[in-house]
Amino acid sequence: MPMLTVEEAYAVLQGNARRITETEEVVLDDAAGRVLAEDIHSGIAVPSADNSAMDGYAFRYADAAEGLVLTVSQRIPAGSHGHQLHPGEAARIFTGAPMPEGADTVVRQEWCTVRDGRLMFSQMPGQGDAVRHAGEDIQKGALVLKTGTLLQAQHLGLVASIGRTKVTVLRRLRVALLVTGSELTEPGEALSPGKIYNSNQTLLKTLLTGLGCIVTVYGIVPDDLEVTRAKLTEAAQGHDFVLTSGGVSVGEEDHIRPVIQQEGTIHFWRIAVKPGKPVVYGELKSPQGMTGVPVIGLPGNPVSVFVTFLLFVRPFLLKMQGVDASLPSGFWLRSADAYASSDDRREFLRARLNQDNEVELYPNQSSGVLSSMVWGDGLVDNPAGNPIRKGDLVRFIPFSAFFHL
């Protein structure tokens, strides 16, 4: 089976991702991280009326232009409603308060002096200044959010601004998570010789729940063929997707790939990427004889797990929820460090920005150094076999770019 490029693997995953269709209605407080399953149109204009953008005085611009002495005739706090201005009148007004009929401009209070009810300007505003017009944000009937939007705080605030309290979203994806390796021990237990703590489970569960998934954790799966087969077969029941870590390479104790091959279909194995070459993607037979359950097996090293999840698992799960998530394009910035590369795979190097807006590379790019992911704030996307000299332009992808759509 040929080794795929990053783009080829991405295309296979995106082409095979099957969108779930079941929906549910949830209140806004429970909708963060969910995927919208309806187009939302506004039943109102936002704002509903012309209002003041600042504390100041509302008046008719033509009155001041004609040299009339303006008299303050009313006070309009936010939440109240004033009455019509007559020629030569002004209204004390506060941010968000509706403009009184007849007024078309607001002068900020810092430019004003009021003596005996008469308003005087130290500086003349432009006509129409500091007025937010009705429908300036959202027109009545306008499309506010499209189906397939991954709902974040700003989206939910927008929905609340048109008076909605609930939205229709896709149901959550049900994901089975298996972490393999006889060398693993759960955190909190005594660490025996030759053992390491199971960090991948916490890492992957956190990433999955951040995508709105309901995660079933199967715990540590030992390096045993029949145990692996039993766990994967069980995981294929009642789940939309199965994710594993470890057991995907070519060693005698790597059983994930052979089981997928025996119990389903493999679509690809191995990607020309570092870290993370031995990623496997396929389907497990459904116990009901229906369409197979997709499974992605990630490597066991924690950095490889994190990077390959961002590159391949994240967009696949989003596509299953109807969200198109392309690979982030990143930014071209200068490297503060040199890096000698002779690898024939495309590399994603742990990096961070310094105070000079240059990219610093972590000194140890080993796939087992999870602390490098905390030290860094992004990845440098480096072509295969490309040495980096200090001062070269490199493509830097902040971690935040993977989580902002």
N, C-alpha and C positions, 0 to 999 in steps of 0.2 A: 504494500500500500504506500503510494508516494507521500512524501512530506509536503504539506501545504504551506503556502505563504500566509501571513497574517490576513491579508485581504481575501484570499481564497477560503480560509477557514471561516472568516466572518460572513462571507457570502453564503456558504453552505448552511450555517446556523440560521441566518436571517431568512433564507429561502425555505427552510424546513419548520420554522417555529409556527405552531398552530395556535391561533388566537382563541382564548376561552370566550364563551358567549354569555354565561350566566351572570345576572346582575342582581343588585340589591340596593335599596334606598337607605341612606345613612344620614344622620345629622352632621352638620358641618364640623362639630367638635371631634367627630370620629372619622373624618374624611381625609386627614393628612396622609400622604403617601399612597392614596388610592388612585385608581385610574377612572376618569370620567367616562360614563357610558351614554351620555346624551349631549346634544348641543344645548347650550343655555343661552336664551335670549332675555333681554331686560324688558320688564313690564313697565319700567319708569325711566325718566330721564335723570341722569346724575351729573351735576346737582339738579334738583327739581326746580330751582328758581335762581335767577341772578343773585349772587351774594358777594360779600366783601372778602378779599383775600388778606386783609390786615386790619388792625385797629386803626381807626382814623375818622374821617368825616366824609359822608357821601353828599354829593351836590350835583347840580346840572352845570356841565362845563361851560355852556354858553353864558350862564349868568356871571361867572367869574371873568370870562373873556370880555364881557361887556362892561366890566368895572363895577358891577353891583356889589354892595356890601352884604355879605351873607350872614344871616342870623341863624343860630342853632335853635331849631324848633322842637327837636325830639331826640330821644335816646333809644337805640335799637340794639339790645344785647342778642347774642346768638340764642336761637330757640324762640325768639319772639318775632312779631311782625309789625313793621311801622305803617304809617299812613302817608298819603300822597304829599310830596313837597310842592309848595307854592313857589312862584318866582322869588328869588333872593333868599331862599331858605336852604339850610344844610341840616344833616342829621348826624349826631354822634353815633358811630357804628362800630361794631366789634367783629372780629374775624369769624366768618361763617354765617353772620346774620344776613337775612335777605335784604336786597337793595329796595329802598322805598320807591314807589312809583314816581317817575319824574327825574330820578337821579341816574347819572350815567358814568360817574367817575368817583374814585375815592382818593383822598389825599392822606398820606400817613400822618399819624399824630405828631411825629417828631418835627414835622414842618409847619406845625400850627400853633397859634396862640389864640385863646378865647378871652375877651374882655367884655364884661357886661353883655354876654350872650352873642357878641359879634366875633366872627371867625376871620382870622388874618393868616395869610400864608407867608412863610419865609422863602418858600420855593414852590413854583407852580408845577403840578404834575401834568403829564400828557393826557389828552382826552381818552377816557376809557381805562385809565390806569387802575390796577388793583381790583378789577372786577372779574369774578369767575362767572361765566355765563351758563345759563341753564343748558344741560346736555353737553357741556364742554368735555366732560369725562366720558359719558356714555349716553348715546341717543336712545330714546324709547324705541323698543323693537330691535335694537342692535344685537348682533351675535357677540356674546361676552366671552364664552369659552367653547372650544370645539371638543367633540368626542375624541378620546385618546389622550387628553391632557393629564399628565401626572400631577396631581394636586399638591401644591405646596402652600405655605402660609400666604403668599401674595394672591394666589388664585382664590383661596377661601375668603380672604378679606374682600376681594372683588365681588364674589357671590353674595356675601353678607351685605355689601353696599347697595345691592338691588333688592334687598328684603327677603331673599331666599333663606330658609332654615335647613333644607335638606337637598341632597343631590343623589342621582342614580349613578352607581359605580359598578365596575366589574367585581365579581367576587374575588376574594384573595386566592392567589395560587397556593396549592398545597404541595409542599416540597419535603422530600425525604432526604436527610443528611446522614451520610455514613463516613466516618473517619477510620481509615485502616492503618494497621501497624502494630505488631506484637511488642514493639519497643515502647509503646505509649502508656502513660499513667495519667489518671485524672488529677488535676490540680487539687491540692488538699490532702492527697494520699502520700505516704512515705515513698521516696524515690529510691528504688533498688538499683544496684549496679547495672549499667547497660541500658537503663530506662531514661526517657525524657518525658516532660509534661506535654499533655495534649493541648496545644494552643490553637490548632486549626479549627477545632469544633467551635470554640468561642468566636474566633475570627469570622468564620463562614456564617454562623448563625446570626451574628450581628449584621453582616452585609445583607443577608437574605431578609431579615425582618425590616431592614431599612428600605427594601424594595416592596414592602407590604405583604410579604409571604407569610403563610402559616407553616412553621417548620416542625417536622417530627424528627427528633434526634434519636438515632439508633445506637449512639455510643461508640465505643472503640470496637472495631471489628478486627480480630486477630488475623495474622497471615496464614489462613487456612482455606483451601479451595472450597470445601463443602460448606464451611461456615459462611464464606463470602457469597456462595451461590444462594444459600438459604436466606441471608439478609437482603440480597438484591431482589430476590423473588418476592419476599415479603414487602419490600419497599415499593415495588411496582403496583401493589394493590392500594387503591384509594388515594393515590398521589398523581399530580399533574407532571411532576418532574423529579428526577433523582440526581443528587449531587454527591460525589465522593471525592476524597482526597487520599493520595497514596495508592500504591499497588498498580500503577499504570505503566511501569517501565518494562524492562526485558528480563528482570531477575527471576530466579526460581520461586521466590516468595511474592511475586507480583501477580495477583489473581483477578483483579478487576477486569482487565481487558479480555482475558480468556473466557470469563463468565459471560460478559456481554456478548461475545462472539458465539458462545454456545447457547445462550438463552435469548438471543435477539439478533440484532443487526448492528454492525459497526459502519458508520458513515465516513469517519476519518480517524486516523491515529497519527500523531506527531505533527507538530507545527514548527516551522523554521523561526523560532522565537526564543530568546534568552532573557530572563529565565522562563522555563515552562514548556520545554520541547515535547514531553510525552503526554500531551492532552489527548484524551480519547472522547469521541462523541458517537453515540448510537442510540438504539432503542431497545427496550426490554419488552418481551412479549407480555401483552395484557392478559391477566388471568381470565377475563371475560371473552378473550378472543377478538377484542376490538383493536383499534389502532394502538400501536406500541407506545410505551411510556418513554419519553426522551430521557437520556442519561448523559451527563458529562462527568468524566473522571479527570480530576486535576492531579498534578504531582503532589508529593508529600512535603517538600520543603516550603516553609511558611511564606517566604517572599514570592516563590513561584505561584503559590495558592492565591496570594493577594493580587498579583499582576494579571494572572490569567483569568481570575474572576472579573476584574475590571474590563479586560479586553474582550472576553468571549461570553462568560455567563451572564453578566449584567445586561448586555444588549439582547441576548436571547430571551431572558425572562421578561424584559420590558416588551419585546415584540410579541410574546405570548399574551401580554396584557393590552396589545393594540397600540403600543408606544414605539415610534421609530427613534432609535438611539444610534446615531452614527458614531464612529470613532472620533474623539475630539481632535481638532486640528492643531491646537497648541500655539505657541509663540516662538518666533525666532529671536534668540538672545545670545549674547556672547558667553563663552565658557570661561570660567575663572581657573579651570584646571585642564591638564592634559590627560588623555586616556589612550592607552595602546590597545588596539583591538585587532585580533586576527581571526575572530570567530566568523563562521559562514552563516550565522543566523542574525536576524534583526534583533537588536538589543534594546531593552528598556531599562535604563540606568537610574538608580535612585539619586535624587538631586534636590537642591533647594536654591532659592534666590538669596543673594546677599544684599547688603545695603547699597551696593553700586548697581543693583538690578542685573547682576551677572549670575550665571548658574554655577554653583559649586557641586562637584560630584562626590558622593560618599567614597571614602578610600577603599573600603572592602565591599565589592559587588557580589560576594558569595550569596547564593540563594537561601542560605540558612541563617542569614543575619537579619532577623526580624526588626531589631532595633534601628536598622537603617530606614525603615518605613516611618518610624516616629521622628527620627532626625530630619528626614526629608519632607518636602511639601509637594513633590511631584516627580515626574519621570522624564528623562531625556530619551527621545525616540531616535536611536542611532542606527543607520543602515548597516547591513552586514559588512564586516571587514573594514569598517571606516575608523581610522585612528583620529582622535580629537586632539588638536593642538590648543594651547592656551590662546584665547582670543578668537577662536573659530566660532562661527554662528552654529548654534545647535537648536533643535526643535524641542522646546520644553512644554510639557503638558502638566499643569497643576492637578493635584488630586481632585480639587473642587470641580474641575471640568467634567469629570466622570459622573458627578452627582447632580449637576445643574443642567436641566433640559430647557 
